[in-house]
Amino acid sequence: MGTPETSREPCPDRILDDVGGAFGMGAVGGSAFHFLKGVYNSPKGERLIGGSQAVRMNAPRIGGSFAVWGGLFSAFDCTMVYARQKEDPWNSIIAGAATGGFLQMRQGLPAASRSALFGGVLLALIEGAGIMLNKVLSPPQNLPIMFEDPMPNANIPAGAQASEPSSAWFGGWFGGKKEEAKPAGGVKTEILESFESPIPPTFEFK
């Protein structure tokens, strides 16, 4: 999962994308709010008509206001990306503060300063919430599994250890055939019995 900075569009296209998204969000939210407000303020029998009229008059205005805010924010954000040559949450925080201050410039310096402070704090909260959400939703990283080689037994020759199968520990439990350890020289001694000798053997001469 990418961070909010890396999952967005590249900078020239980001402005248009944010303008459209902000306009749609403002239009939908404003339509719902003003429809309910128009229905509440309209007399009985004309509530639906009053709600639809309130939506037609106010929804485009709110959508346009959101689009202006989103366009300015993206423009300042792209400016900070170009100036700092990196993508991080500080770009969004500075862009939010600059957008809030720019939109209140006509009200004077104190109002612009308060709006800039409010915009910076708001974007800082949004970016912090996004970082925490990414940390919660990101899958845990798989740690590498370390295997330690067992220490060789000093009493057993090296050739016997290399030839011993790995299933010798569980051979007795699961019916596996346990192989006999070979001598260090690699020569296996076998005892051959004659099938013609009587059991028990006798010492009579014929």
mmCIF file of the C-alpha atoms, coordinates in Angstrom:
data_MODEL
# 
_entry.id   MODEL 
# 
loop_
_atom_site.group_PDB 
_atom_site.id 
_atom_site.type_symbol 
_atom_site.label_atom_id 
_atom_site.label_alt_id 
_atom_site.label_comp_id 
_atom_site.label_asym_id 
_atom_site.label_entity_id 
_atom_site.label_seq_id 
_atom_site.pdbx_PDB_ins_code 
_atom_site.Cartn_x 
_atom_site.Cartn_y 
_atom_site.Cartn_z 
_atom_site.occupancy 
_atom_site.B_iso_or_equiv 
_atom_site.pdbx_formal_charge 
_atom_site.auth_seq_id 
_atom_site.auth_comp_id 
_atom_site.auth_asym_id 
_atom_site.auth_atom_id 
_atom_site.pdbx_PDB_model_num 
ATOM 1   C CA . MET A 1 1   ? 0.000   0.000   0.000   1.00 0.00 ? 1   MET A CA 1 
ATOM 2   C CA . GLY A 1 2   ? 1.391   3.390   -1.081  1.00 0.00 ? 2   GLY A CA 1 
ATOM 3   C CA . THR A 1 3   ? 1.490   6.564   0.931   1.00 0.00 ? 3   THR A CA 1 
ATOM 4   C CA . PRO A 1 4   ? -0.958  9.392   0.108   1.00 0.00 ? 4   PRO A CA 1 
ATOM 5   C CA . GLU A 1 5   ? 1.845   11.301  -1.675  1.00 0.00 ? 5   GLU A CA 1 
ATOM 6   C CA . THR A 1 6   ? 2.915   8.413   -3.921  1.00 0.00 ? 6   THR A CA 1 
ATOM 7   C CA . SER A 1 7   ? -0.621  7.224   -4.763  1.00 0.00 ? 7   SER A CA 1 
ATOM 8   C CA . ARG A 1 8   ? -1.707  10.578  -6.251  1.00 0.00 ? 8   ARG A CA 1 
ATOM 9   C CA . GLU A 1 9   ? -1.445  11.717  -9.842  1.00 0.00 ? 9   GLU A CA 1 
ATOM 10  C CA . PRO A 1 10  ? 1.754   13.405  -11.054 1.00 0.00 ? 10  PRO A CA 1 
ATOM 11  C CA . CYS A 1 11  ? 1.907   17.118  -10.575 1.00 0.00 ? 11  CYS A CA 1 
ATOM 12  C CA . PRO A 1 12  ? 0.666   18.601  -13.864 1.00 0.00 ? 12  PRO A CA 1 
ATOM 13  C CA . ASP A 1 13  ? -2.379  16.316  -13.868 1.00 0.00 ? 13  ASP A CA 1 
ATOM 14  C CA . ARG A 1 14  ? -2.892  16.540  -10.116 1.00 0.00 ? 14  ARG A CA 1 
ATOM 15  C CA . ILE A 1 15  ? -4.393  20.042  -10.285 1.00 0.00 ? 15  ILE A CA 1 
ATOM 16  C CA . LEU A 1 16  ? -7.157  19.070  -12.718 1.00 0.00 ? 16  LEU A CA 1 
ATOM 17  C CA . ASP A 1 17  ? -7.842  15.864  -10.810 1.00 0.00 ? 17  ASP A CA 1 
ATOM 18  C CA . ASP A 1 18  ? -8.188  17.707  -7.504  1.00 0.00 ? 18  ASP A CA 1 
ATOM 19  C CA . VAL A 1 19  ? -10.400 20.401  -9.040  1.00 0.00 ? 19  VAL A CA 1 
ATOM 20  C CA . GLY A 1 20  ? -12.828 17.791  -10.381 1.00 0.00 ? 20  GLY A CA 1 
ATOM 21  C CA . GLY A 1 21  ? -12.827 15.751  -7.185  1.00 0.00 ? 21  GLY A CA 1 
ATOM 22  C CA . ALA A 1 22  ? -13.368 18.808  -4.991  1.00 0.00 ? 22  ALA A CA 1 
ATOM 23  C CA . PHE A 1 23  ? -16.214 20.055  -7.194  1.00 0.00 ? 23  PHE A CA 1 
ATOM 24  C CA . GLY A 1 24  ? -17.936 16.664  -7.086  1.00 0.00 ? 24  GLY A CA 1 
ATOM 25  C CA . MET A 1 25  ? -17.548 16.385  -3.318  1.00 0.00 ? 25  MET A CA 1 
ATOM 26  C CA . GLY A 1 26  ? -18.860 19.901  -2.749  1.00 0.00 ? 26  GLY A CA 1 
ATOM 27  C CA . ALA A 1 27  ? -21.767 19.446  -5.148  1.00 0.00 ? 27  ALA A CA 1 
ATOM 28  C CA . VAL A 1 28  ? -22.881 16.154  -3.625  1.00 0.00 ? 28  VAL A CA 1 
ATOM 29  C CA . GLY A 1 29  ? -22.477 17.299  -0.022  1.00 0.00 ? 29  GLY A CA 1 
ATOM 30  C CA . GLY A 1 30  ? -24.081 20.665  -0.712  1.00 0.00 ? 30  GLY A CA 1 
ATOM 31  C CA . SER A 1 31  ? -26.996 19.025  -2.517  1.00 0.00 ? 31  SER A CA 1 
ATOM 32  C CA . ALA A 1 32  ? -27.758 16.765  0.435   1.00 0.00 ? 32  ALA A CA 1 
ATOM 33  C CA . PHE A 1 33  ? -27.432 19.588  2.967   1.00 0.00 ? 33  PHE A CA 1 
ATOM 34  C CA . HIS A 1 34  ? -29.525 22.144  1.087   1.00 0.00 ? 34  HIS A CA 1 
ATOM 35  C CA . PHE A 1 35  ? -32.160 19.617  0.064   1.00 0.00 ? 35  PHE A CA 1 
ATOM 36  C CA . LEU A 1 36  ? -32.805 18.760  3.701   1.00 0.00 ? 36  LEU A CA 1 
ATOM 37  C CA . LYS A 1 37  ? -32.736 22.436  4.599   1.00 0.00 ? 37  LYS A CA 1 
ATOM 38  C CA . GLY A 1 38  ? -35.180 23.314  1.793   1.00 0.00 ? 38  GLY A CA 1 
ATOM 39  C CA . VAL A 1 39  ? -37.542 20.515  2.788   1.00 0.00 ? 39  VAL A CA 1 
ATOM 40  C CA . TYR A 1 40  ? -37.484 21.684  6.394   1.00 0.00 ? 40  TYR A CA 1 
ATOM 41  C CA . ASN A 1 41  ? -38.110 25.358  5.548   1.00 0.00 ? 41  ASN A CA 1 
ATOM 42  C CA . SER A 1 42  ? -40.808 24.748  2.898   1.00 0.00 ? 42  SER A CA 1 
ATOM 43  C CA . PRO A 1 43  ? -44.516 24.668  3.740   1.00 0.00 ? 43  PRO A CA 1 
ATOM 44  C CA . LYS A 1 44  ? -46.510 21.444  3.670   1.00 0.00 ? 44  LYS A CA 1 
ATOM 45  C CA . GLY A 1 45  ? -47.356 20.198  0.209   1.00 0.00 ? 45  GLY A CA 1 
ATOM 46  C CA . GLU A 1 46  ? -44.360 21.908  -1.383  1.00 0.00 ? 46  GLU A CA 1 
ATOM 47  C CA . ARG A 1 47  ? -41.483 20.366  0.515   1.00 0.00 ? 47  ARG A CA 1 
ATOM 48  C CA . LEU A 1 48  ? -40.041 18.390  -2.413  1.00 0.00 ? 48  LEU A CA 1 
ATOM 49  C CA . ILE A 1 49  ? -40.287 21.411  -4.690  1.00 0.00 ? 49  ILE A CA 1 
ATOM 50  C CA . GLY A 1 50  ? -38.639 23.643  -2.087  1.00 0.00 ? 50  GLY A CA 1 
ATOM 51  C CA . GLY A 1 51  ? -35.835 21.101  -1.548  1.00 0.00 ? 51  GLY A CA 1 
ATOM 52  C CA . SER A 1 52  ? -35.126 20.779  -5.273  1.00 0.00 ? 52  SER A CA 1 
ATOM 53  C CA . GLN A 1 53  ? -35.075 24.561  -5.716  1.00 0.00 ? 53  GLN A CA 1 
ATOM 54  C CA . ALA A 1 54  ? -32.620 24.914  -2.834  1.00 0.00 ? 54  ALA A CA 1 
ATOM 55  C CA . VAL A 1 55  ? -30.387 22.310  -4.436  1.00 0.00 ? 55  VAL A CA 1 
ATOM 56  C CA . ARG A 1 56  ? -30.435 24.065  -7.838  1.00 0.00 ? 56  ARG A CA 1 
ATOM 57  C CA . MET A 1 57  ? -29.544 27.421  -6.299  1.00 0.00 ? 57  MET A CA 1 
ATOM 58  C CA . ASN A 1 58  ? -26.878 26.384  -3.792  1.00 0.00 ? 58  ASN A CA 1 
ATOM 59  C CA . ALA A 1 59  ? -25.225 23.121  -4.918  1.00 0.00 ? 59  ALA A CA 1 
ATOM 60  C CA . PRO A 1 60  ? -23.272 24.657  -7.873  1.00 0.00 ? 60  PRO A CA 1 
ATOM 61  C CA . ARG A 1 61  ? -22.054 27.485  -5.661  1.00 0.00 ? 61  ARG A CA 1 
ATOM 62  C CA . ILE A 1 62  ? -20.722 25.126  -2.994  1.00 0.00 ? 62  ILE A CA 1 
ATOM 63  C CA . GLY A 1 63  ? -19.203 22.859  -5.629  1.00 0.00 ? 63  GLY A CA 1 
ATOM 64  C CA . GLY A 1 64  ? -17.446 25.852  -7.185  1.00 0.00 ? 64  GLY A CA 1 
ATOM 65  C CA . SER A 1 65  ? -16.087 26.954  -3.812  1.00 0.00 ? 65  SER A CA 1 
ATOM 66  C CA . PHE A 1 66  ? -14.693 23.487  -3.181  1.00 0.00 ? 66  PHE A CA 1 
ATOM 67  C CA . ALA A 1 67  ? -13.207 23.422  -6.695  1.00 0.00 ? 67  ALA A CA 1 
ATOM 68  C CA . VAL A 1 68  ? -11.425 26.750  -6.113  1.00 0.00 ? 68  VAL A CA 1 
ATOM 69  C CA . TRP A 1 69  ? -10.016 25.498  -2.820  1.00 0.00 ? 69  TRP A CA 1 
ATOM 70  C CA . GLY A 1 70  ? -8.890  22.202  -4.380  1.00 0.00 ? 70  GLY A CA 1 
ATOM 71  C CA . GLY A 1 71  ? -7.287  23.930  -7.367  1.00 0.00 ? 71  GLY A CA 1 
ATOM 72  C CA . LEU A 1 72  ? -5.337  26.375  -5.211  1.00 0.00 ? 72  LEU A CA 1 
ATOM 73  C CA . PHE A 1 73  ? -4.270  23.621  -2.862  1.00 0.00 ? 73  PHE A CA 1 
ATOM 74  C CA . SER A 1 74  ? -2.953  21.474  -5.721  1.00 0.00 ? 74  SER A CA 1 
ATOM 75  C CA . ALA A 1 75  ? -1.190  24.442  -7.296  1.00 0.00 ? 75  ALA A CA 1 
ATOM 76  C CA . PHE A 1 76  ? 0.616   25.269  -4.046  1.00 0.00 ? 76  PHE A CA 1 
ATOM 77  C CA . ASP A 1 77  ? 1.356   21.587  -3.487  1.00 0.00 ? 77  ASP A CA 1 
ATOM 78  C CA . CYS A 1 78  ? 2.959   21.234  -6.918  1.00 0.00 ? 78  CYS A CA 1 
ATOM 79  C CA . THR A 1 79  ? 4.918   24.430  -6.278  1.00 0.00 ? 79  THR A CA 1 
ATOM 80  C CA . MET A 1 80  ? 6.314   22.979  -3.053  1.00 0.00 ? 80  MET A CA 1 
ATOM 81  C CA . VAL A 1 81  ? 7.163   19.702  -4.794  1.00 0.00 ? 81  VAL A CA 1 
ATOM 82  C CA . TYR A 1 82  ? 9.091   21.619  -7.456  1.00 0.00 ? 82  TYR A CA 1 
ATOM 83  C CA . ALA A 1 83  ? 10.833  23.833  -4.893  1.00 0.00 ? 83  ALA A CA 1 
ATOM 84  C CA . ARG A 1 84  ? 11.783  21.084  -2.407  1.00 0.00 ? 84  ARG A CA 1 
ATOM 85  C CA . GLN A 1 85  ? 12.276  18.277  -4.961  1.00 0.00 ? 85  GLN A CA 1 
ATOM 86  C CA . LYS A 1 86  ? 10.586  15.659  -2.791  1.00 0.00 ? 86  LYS A CA 1 
ATOM 87  C CA . GLU A 1 87  ? 7.168   14.355  -1.810  1.00 0.00 ? 87  GLU A CA 1 
ATOM 88  C CA . ASP A 1 88  ? 6.328   14.355  1.890   1.00 0.00 ? 88  ASP A CA 1 
ATOM 89  C CA . PRO A 1 89  ? 3.505   15.525  4.206   1.00 0.00 ? 89  PRO A CA 1 
ATOM 90  C CA . TRP A 1 90  ? 5.156   18.921  4.696   1.00 0.00 ? 90  TRP A CA 1 
ATOM 91  C CA . ASN A 1 91  ? 4.186   19.880  1.151   1.00 0.00 ? 91  ASN A CA 1 
ATOM 92  C CA . SER A 1 92  ? 0.503   19.335  1.907   1.00 0.00 ? 92  SER A CA 1 
ATOM 93  C CA . ILE A 1 93  ? 0.693   21.177  5.240   1.00 0.00 ? 93  ILE A CA 1 
ATOM 94  C CA . ILE A 1 94  ? 2.376   24.231  3.710   1.00 0.00 ? 94  ILE A CA 1 
ATOM 95  C CA . ALA A 1 95  ? -0.034  24.131  0.756   1.00 0.00 ? 95  ALA A CA 1 
ATOM 96  C CA . GLY A 1 96  ? -3.026  24.055  3.111   1.00 0.00 ? 96  GLY A CA 1 
ATOM 97  C CA . ALA A 1 97  ? -1.737  27.030  5.059   1.00 0.00 ? 97  ALA A CA 1 
ATOM 98  C CA . ALA A 1 98  ? -0.999  28.972  1.863   1.00 0.00 ? 98  ALA A CA 1 
ATOM 99  C CA . THR A 1 99  ? -4.444  28.184  0.429   1.00 0.00 ? 99  THR A CA 1 
ATOM 100 C CA . GLY A 1 100 ? -6.256  29.328  3.564   1.00 0.00 ? 100 GLY A CA 1 
ATOM 101 C CA . GLY A 1 101 ? -4.265  32.538  3.736   1.00 0.00 ? 101 GLY A CA 1 
ATOM 102 C CA . PHE A 1 102 ? -4.662  33.285  0.002   1.00 0.00 ? 102 PHE A CA 1 
ATOM 103 C CA . LEU A 1 103 ? -8.448  32.896  0.079   1.00 0.00 ? 103 LEU A CA 1 
ATOM 104 C CA . GLN A 1 104 ? -8.754  35.379  2.979   1.00 0.00 ? 104 GLN A CA 1 
ATOM 105 C CA . MET A 1 105 ? -6.395  38.028  1.659   1.00 0.00 ? 105 MET A CA 1 
ATOM 106 C CA . ARG A 1 106 ? -9.266  40.421  0.916   1.00 0.00 ? 106 ARG A CA 1 
ATOM 107 C CA . GLN A 1 107 ? -10.317 40.367  4.579   1.00 0.00 ? 107 GLN A CA 1 
ATOM 108 C CA . GLY A 1 108 ? -6.985  41.724  5.788   1.00 0.00 ? 108 GLY A CA 1 
ATOM 109 C CA . LEU A 1 109 ? -3.782  40.367  7.249   1.00 0.00 ? 109 LEU A CA 1 
ATOM 110 C CA . PRO A 1 110 ? -5.197  39.181  10.629  1.00 0.00 ? 110 PRO A CA 1 
ATOM 111 C CA . ALA A 1 111 ? -7.981  37.196  8.957   1.00 0.00 ? 111 ALA A CA 1 
ATOM 112 C CA . ALA A 1 112 ? -5.542  35.755  6.422   1.00 0.00 ? 112 ALA A CA 1 
ATOM 113 C CA . SER A 1 113 ? -3.142  34.724  9.189   1.00 0.00 ? 113 SER A CA 1 
ATOM 114 C CA . ARG A 1 114 ? -5.880  32.997  11.157  1.00 0.00 ? 114 ARG A CA 1 
ATOM 115 C CA . SER A 1 115 ? -7.119  31.203  8.047   1.00 0.00 ? 115 SER A CA 1 
ATOM 116 C CA . ALA A 1 116 ? -3.584  30.128  7.151   1.00 0.00 ? 116 ALA A CA 1 
ATOM 117 C CA . LEU A 1 117 ? -3.033  28.754  10.649  1.00 0.00 ? 117 LEU A CA 1 
ATOM 118 C CA . PHE A 1 118 ? -6.340  26.912  10.522  1.00 0.00 ? 118 PHE A CA 1 
ATOM 119 C CA . GLY A 1 119 ? -5.525  25.446  7.090   1.00 0.00 ? 119 GLY A CA 1 
ATOM 120 C CA . GLY A 1 120 ? -2.088  24.268  8.199   1.00 0.00 ? 120 GLY A CA 1 
ATOM 121 C CA . VAL A 1 121 ? -3.407  22.624  11.354  1.00 0.00 ? 121 VAL A CA 1 
ATOM 122 C CA . LEU A 1 122 ? -6.257  20.981  9.439   1.00 0.00 ? 122 LEU A CA 1 
ATOM 123 C CA . LEU A 1 123 ? -3.913  19.523  6.821   1.00 0.00 ? 123 LEU A CA 1 
ATOM 124 C CA . ALA A 1 124 ? -1.502  18.384  9.544   1.00 0.00 ? 124 ALA A CA 1 
ATOM 125 C CA . LEU A 1 125 ? -4.328  16.458  11.209  1.00 0.00 ? 125 LEU A CA 1 
ATOM 126 C CA . ILE A 1 126 ? -5.404  14.947  7.900   1.00 0.00 ? 126 ILE A CA 1 
ATOM 127 C CA . GLU A 1 127 ? -1.867  13.887  7.000   1.00 0.00 ? 127 GLU A CA 1 
ATOM 128 C CA . GLY A 1 128 ? -1.271  12.436  10.467  1.00 0.00 ? 128 GLY A CA 1 
ATOM 129 C CA . ALA A 1 129 ? -4.494  10.437  10.269  1.00 0.00 ? 129 ALA A CA 1 
ATOM 130 C CA . GLY A 1 130 ? -3.504  9.151   6.828   1.00 0.00 ? 130 GLY A CA 1 
ATOM 131 C CA . ILE A 1 131 ? -0.076  8.028   8.037   1.00 0.00 ? 131 ILE A CA 1 
ATOM 132 C CA . MET A 1 132 ? -1.565  6.231   11.044  1.00 0.00 ? 132 MET A CA 1 
ATOM 133 C CA . LEU A 1 133 ? -4.176  4.540   8.843   1.00 0.00 ? 133 LEU A CA 1 
ATOM 134 C CA . ASN A 1 134 ? -1.484  3.336   6.449   1.00 0.00 ? 134 ASN A CA 1 
ATOM 135 C CA . LYS A 1 135 ? 0.509   1.882   9.339   1.00 0.00 ? 135 LYS A CA 1 
ATOM 136 C CA . VAL A 1 136 ? -2.539  0.060   10.691  1.00 0.00 ? 136 VAL A CA 1 
ATOM 137 C CA . LEU A 1 137 ? -3.678  -1.323  7.331   1.00 0.00 ? 137 LEU A CA 1 
ATOM 138 C CA . SER A 1 138 ? -0.240  -2.224  5.971   1.00 0.00 ? 138 SER A CA 1 
ATOM 139 C CA . PRO A 1 139 ? 0.565   -5.977  6.210   1.00 0.00 ? 139 PRO A CA 1 
ATOM 140 C CA . PRO A 1 140 ? 3.304   -6.960  8.664   1.00 0.00 ? 140 PRO A CA 1 
ATOM 141 C CA . GLN A 1 141 ? 6.713   -7.445  7.152   1.00 0.00 ? 141 GLN A CA 1 
ATOM 142 C CA . ASN A 1 142 ? 7.942   -11.024 7.082   1.00 0.00 ? 142 ASN A CA 1 
ATOM 143 C CA . LEU A 1 143 ? 11.134  -11.335 9.090   1.00 0.00 ? 143 LEU A CA 1 
ATOM 144 C CA . PRO A 1 144 ? 13.824  -13.658 7.697   1.00 0.00 ? 144 PRO A CA 1 
ATOM 145 C CA . ILE A 1 145 ? 13.989  -17.060 9.413   1.00 0.00 ? 145 ILE A CA 1 
ATOM 146 C CA . MET A 1 146 ? 17.438  -17.878 10.707  1.00 0.00 ? 146 MET A CA 1 
ATOM 147 C CA . PHE A 1 147 ? 18.512  -21.504 10.900  1.00 0.00 ? 147 PHE A CA 1 
ATOM 148 C CA . GLU A 1 148 ? 21.408  -22.453 13.149  1.00 0.00 ? 148 GLU A CA 1 
ATOM 149 C CA . ASP A 1 149 ? 23.559  -25.416 12.144  1.00 0.00 ? 149 ASP A CA 1 
ATOM 150 C CA . PRO A 1 150 ? 23.933  -27.986 14.951  1.00 0.00 ? 150 PRO A CA 1 
ATOM 151 C CA . MET A 1 151 ? 27.353  -28.302 16.492  1.00 0.00 ? 151 MET A CA 1 
ATOM 152 C CA . PRO A 1 152 ? 29.188  -31.464 15.326  1.00 0.00 ? 152 PRO A CA 1 
ATOM 153 C CA . ASN A 1 153 ? 29.671  -34.157 17.954  1.00 0.00 ? 153 ASN A CA 1 
ATOM 154 C CA . ALA A 1 154 ? 33.336  -34.633 18.799  1.00 0.00 ? 154 ALA A CA 1 
ATOM 155 C CA . ASN A 1 155 ? 32.881  -38.366 19.552  1.00 0.00 ? 155 ASN A CA 1 
ATOM 156 C CA . ILE A 1 156 ? 31.508  -39.228 16.104  1.00 0.00 ? 156 ILE A CA 1 
ATOM 157 C CA . PRO A 1 157 ? 33.808  -39.047 13.067  1.00 0.00 ? 157 PRO A CA 1 
ATOM 158 C CA . ALA A 1 158 ? 33.011  -36.502 10.395  1.00 0.00 ? 158 ALA A CA 1 
ATOM 159 C CA . GLY A 1 159 ? 32.359  -39.160 7.754   1.00 0.00 ? 159 GLY A CA 1 
ATOM 160 C CA . ALA A 1 160 ? 29.748  -40.850 9.901   1.00 0.00 ? 160 ALA A CA 1 
ATOM 161 C CA . GLN A 1 161 ? 27.949  -37.561 10.557  1.00 0.00 ? 161 GLN A CA 1 
ATOM 162 C CA . ALA A 1 162 ? 27.714  -36.720 6.885   1.00 0.00 ? 162 ALA A CA 1 
ATOM 163 C CA . SER A 1 163 ? 26.312  -40.146 5.983   1.00 0.00 ? 163 SER A CA 1 
ATOM 164 C CA . GLU A 1 164 ? 23.680  -40.213 8.748   1.00 0.00 ? 164 GLU A CA 1 
ATOM 165 C CA . PRO A 1 165 ? 20.174  -39.548 7.357   1.00 0.00 ? 165 PRO A CA 1 
ATOM 166 C CA . SER A 1 166 ? 18.064  -36.714 8.718   1.00 0.00 ? 166 SER A CA 1 
ATOM 167 C CA . SER A 1 167 ? 15.193  -39.043 9.599   1.00 0.00 ? 167 SER A CA 1 
ATOM 168 C CA . ALA A 1 168 ? 17.219  -41.144 12.028  1.00 0.00 ? 168 ALA A CA 1 
ATOM 169 C CA . TRP A 1 169 ? 15.558  -39.488 15.010  1.00 0.00 ? 169 TRP A CA 1 
ATOM 170 C CA . PHE A 1 170 ? 12.046  -40.460 13.910  1.00 0.00 ? 170 PHE A CA 1 
ATOM 171 C CA . GLY A 1 171 ? 12.801  -43.806 12.321  1.00 0.00 ? 171 GLY A CA 1 
ATOM 172 C CA . GLY A 1 172 ? 11.865  -45.777 15.407  1.00 0.00 ? 172 GLY A CA 1 
ATOM 173 C CA . TRP A 1 173 ? 8.572   -43.969 15.901  1.00 0.00 ? 173 TRP A CA 1 
ATOM 174 C CA . PHE A 1 174 ? 7.176   -44.233 12.369  1.00 0.00 ? 174 PHE A CA 1 
ATOM 175 C CA . GLY A 1 175 ? 8.487   -47.653 11.405  1.00 0.00 ? 175 GLY A CA 1 
ATOM 176 C CA . GLY A 1 176 ? 11.423  -46.422 9.383   1.00 0.00 ? 176 GLY A CA 1 
ATOM 177 C CA . LYS A 1 177 ? 14.374  -48.708 8.980   1.00 0.00 ? 177 LYS A CA 1 
ATOM 178 C CA . LYS A 1 178 ? 17.308  -47.605 11.061  1.00 0.00 ? 178 LYS A CA 1 
ATOM 179 C CA . GLU A 1 179 ? 20.560  -47.979 9.223   1.00 0.00 ? 179 GLU A CA 1 
ATOM 180 C CA . GLU A 1 180 ? 23.591  -49.254 11.036  1.00 0.00 ? 180 GLU A CA 1 
ATOM 181 C CA . ALA A 1 181 ? 26.460  -46.842 11.427  1.00 0.00 ? 181 ALA A CA 1 
ATOM 182 C CA . LYS A 1 182 ? 29.362  -47.607 9.147   1.00 0.00 ? 182 LYS A CA 1 
ATOM 183 C CA . PRO A 1 183 ? 32.934  -47.656 10.467  1.00 0.00 ? 183 PRO A CA 1 
ATOM 184 C CA . ALA A 1 184 ? 35.210  -44.735 9.786   1.00 0.00 ? 184 ALA A CA 1 
ATOM 185 C CA . GLY A 1 185 ? 37.122  -46.660 7.106   1.00 0.00 ? 185 GLY A CA 1 
ATOM 186 C CA . GLY A 1 186 ? 34.015  -47.229 5.000   1.00 0.00 ? 186 GLY A CA 1 
ATOM 187 C CA . VAL A 1 187 ? 34.306  -51.083 5.113   1.00 0.00 ? 187 VAL A CA 1 
ATOM 188 C CA . LYS A 1 188 ? 31.256  -53.009 6.262   1.00 0.00 ? 188 LYS A CA 1 
ATOM 189 C CA . THR A 1 189 ? 31.827  -56.329 8.021   1.00 0.00 ? 189 THR A CA 1 
ATOM 190 C CA . GLU A 1 190 ? 29.210  -59.044 7.496   1.00 0.00 ? 190 GLU A CA 1 
ATOM 191 C CA . ILE A 1 191 ? 28.983  -62.467 9.094   1.00 0.00 ? 191 ILE A CA 1 
ATOM 192 C CA . LEU A 1 192 ? 27.915  -65.199 6.685   1.00 0.00 ? 192 LEU A CA 1 
ATOM 193 C CA . GLU A 1 193 ? 26.371  -68.385 8.055   1.00 0.00 ? 193 GLU A CA 1 
ATOM 194 C CA . SER A 1 194 ? 26.257  -71.684 6.230   1.00 0.00 ? 194 SER A CA 1 
ATOM 195 C CA . PHE A 1 195 ? 22.797  -73.173 5.750   1.00 0.00 ? 195 PHE A CA 1 
ATOM 196 C CA . GLU A 1 196 ? 24.261  -76.744 5.823   1.00 0.00 ? 196 GLU A CA 1 
ATOM 197 C CA . SER A 1 197 ? 25.675  -76.563 9.321   1.00 0.00 ? 197 SER A CA 1 
ATOM 198 C CA . PRO A 1 198 ? 23.526  -78.318 11.946  1.00 0.00 ? 198 PRO A CA 1 
ATOM 199 C CA . ILE A 1 199 ? 21.953  -76.309 14.694  1.00 0.00 ? 199 ILE A CA 1 
ATOM 200 C CA . PRO A 1 200 ? 23.357  -76.608 17.335  1.00 0.00 ? 200 PRO A CA 1 
ATOM 201 C CA . PRO A 1 201 ? 26.757  -77.444 15.741  1.00 0.00 ? 201 PRO A CA 1 
ATOM 202 C CA . THR A 1 202 ? 28.429  -80.776 16.526  1.00 0.00 ? 202 THR A CA 1 
ATOM 203 C CA . PHE A 1 203 ? 32.140  -81.632 16.662  1.00 0.00 ? 203 PHE A CA 1 
ATOM 204 C CA . GLU A 1 204 ? 31.948  -85.221 15.358  1.00 0.00 ? 204 GLU A CA 1 
ATOM 205 C CA . PHE A 1 205 ? 34.297  -86.247 12.464  1.00 0.00 ? 205 PHE A CA 1 
ATOM 206 C CA . LYS A 1 206 ? 32.772  -88.224 9.638   1.00 0.00 ? 206 LYS A CA 1 
# 
